[in-house]
């Protein structure tokens, strides 16, 4: 009985670890920088506003999102490296053009 409960608990924990990836899967791919004030978007060393800014992206810049996090951050390819930006400043549609479909998206 204890082994069954532990097995079920382990399965539940493993599935919970997959949720952030599954929940945001349709946001992968091409997006554009869109800030409310029209200014640049900071690229950071880790997904937190308290960490160092390592660069910036101009308003309207096209980016490739490689991962989305449930805490409001997105991992983008920047200078051939994956680096975090605030996901709220990214858009799938830019000036009426929708980004290309992502594999697995309906």
Secondary structure, 3 states (H helix, E strand, C coil): CHHHHHHHHHHHHHHHHHHHHHHCHHHCEEEEECCCCCCCEEEECCCCCCCCEEEEECCCCEEEEEEECCCCEEEEEECCEEEEEEHHHEECEECCEECCCCCCCC
